Amino acid sequence: MINRETMPSRIIRIVFLALWLVITVFPLYWIVITSLKTPGAIFSYPLTYWPEVFSLENYVGLFEKAQFGTYIGNSLLVATVAASVATLISMLSAYVLARFEFRSKGAIMMAFLVTQMIPAFIALGPLYLMMVELNLVDTKFGLMLIYIAVCIPFCTIMLRGFFANVPDALEEAAMIDGCSRIGALFKVIVPVMKPGIVAAFIFNFVNCWNELFLSVTLMNREENKTIPTALNGFISSFNIDWGSMSAAAVLTIIPTMILFAFASRYIVQGLTAGAVKG
Amino acid sequence: MQQKVTDSVERPSADAGAPVALHGSTATRRRRSFTVRKGLAILAFLAPAIVFVTVFIYYPMISGSQMAFRNWNLTNLTDTSWVGLKNFEAIFADPVFYTVLWNTVVWVFGSIIPQFVIGFAIALWLRRRFRFRGLYQALIFFPWAISGFLIGILFRWMFNSEFGVINDLLSKVGLIDTPIPWLADPGSAMVAVTIANVWYGVTFFAIMILAALQSVPEELFEAGSLDGAGKARMLFQITIPYIRVTLGLTVLLRVIWIFNFPDIIWAMTGGGPANQTHIMTTWMIKTTQRGDYGQASAIGLIVVAILIVFSAFYLLAMREKKEVNS
């Protein structure tokens, strides 16, 4: 059935798919082109869709005028640490939730799922107060702790799906050979699940890298700001410098795009497995 | 496992549901040596996750909820007394609330309907193999890698009234004579932010629906084509009924998600002009930033209440439809 297609429907399909491709890719094209124009060319008529002169001025300015290097460093540090710790912790909980039957299992899964649905912003104020009390407000360590917590529920749900696909027999064999359970987990299961775990890490990393509202609420000092926090500062000013803004956007987007290209297959698997199987 | 606890075949305890008959004595022996150690292992493995989620998500959320019933303002921390429903009364008395509520409805349905329709079409078209399909998918799925906040920034620049590319393209095509002040005009700002959200969300639906479509067994189609069913009929009578539950749940989760999704609006308009693009969550964050935690929490609880009621009706409607169908 799928192989029969009339000519008109084929044309419609190709036209629409092509159109959607253009619509999807154009904004990215436009931000890249904008970032490579000279500041004068950005604000001049008529708009140019292919600049006469390509310039890196906007990028250079980011590092010279703004402390963009610091922001990138902060984002990298916070996202790497938080994503690693969250992935590790989620591996343990996902493993247990995939392998064992126990009474509170349903409740724990539910508690994790619920965090994905309620407006987390209700916690924004109390989290700020809590961090003040713990003396962790406006520190990267405090931000990491919160990011770890935010990553854990979905990461656990996603990894649990991957664990369920690894046959029990594998670690049972290892345990008969004298491995402890945790030894079996790390020596036998983790290597088999490597792609899934890498995908989970990337997913966490990108989420932390992009997170805005928590960091805006908690981080104040210039030397502690992550990229989104800094960009939020840029757009609140009256005259947005769209040249450096687009350069900053490109620098923020490119790493996540590269990472996602590696992981998207597994993330899709994790997402759809959860939804299709219920 | 290594150590022998008992050799006798005992009845399994009531809470274990493993098929004893299949494994016989090995299973029973294993279970007994497991119970205590197993319990400890489960606890140890789960503890870090539970501690983090409890301390940094559930505790602040619950403590945030009780603030809704208190006079809780960062500007005046000397009086944090319980005020009952005063915060809620203040919200319901505020005309902005009704604007925001309406905006939220427009935002959610104005986003989700086009997202669903376009996403469905793309998924159907992607089901057929063609050359470069993998590349095509990778290209159209890329918005996924970008945060909502940055999407907002991209579209804010494109919707710029003076130097924005959208006005430029529209006037080139001849659709407009004078540039539209998209984000400054109360009438068009909501349209602009919704367009950005549609653009962002189609990918998600395309992915989810494509996965659901691929779960439909081929035999169903074969049976359908033997019966001489046309393409449209097969879509509506075979495909859609088969994936109805998945579709329904995906839409529900997405409604909840978009309801709670402030990032694009935050970056594009910050809720302006004149509150015309504020949705419940952006309004709540603005209130939090003002320091009025009591009021902000009350807004949050209203959101939770709306979502629970909506989900309940939605799920009920889904179930009833199923009964009518069968």
Interface residues (C-beta under 8 A of the other chain):
Chain A: M1 I2 E5 R13 F16 L17 W20 L21 I23 T24 V25 P27 L28 W30 I31 T34 I42 F43 P46 L47 I89 S90 L92 S93 Y95 V96 L97 F100 E101 F102 R103 I108 A111 F112 T115 M117 I118 P119 A120 F121 I122 A123 L124 G125 P126 L127 M130 L145 I146 I148 A149 V150 I152 P153 T156 M175 I176 G178 R181 V206 W209 N210 E211 L212 F213 T217 P228 L231 N232 I235 S236 W242 M245 S246 A249 T252 I253 T256 M257 L259 F260 A261 S264 V268 L271 T272 A275 V276 G278
Chain B: M1 Q2 D15 A16 G17 K38 G39 A41 I42 F45 L46 P48 A49 I50 F52 V53 V55 F56 I57 Y58 Y59 P60 M61 S63 G64 S65 M67 W72 I118 A121 I122 W125 L126 R127 R128 Y136 A138 L139 I140 F141 F142 P143 W144 A145 I146 S147 F149 L150 I151 I153 L154 F155 R156 W157 M158 N160 E162 F163 V165 D168 W199 V202 T203 I207 M208 A211 A212 S215 F221 E222 G224 S225 M234 V245 T246 L249 T250 L253 I256 F259 N260 P262 D263 W266 A267 G270 M280 T281 M284 I285 T288 Q289 Y293 A296 S297 G300 L301 V303 V304 L307
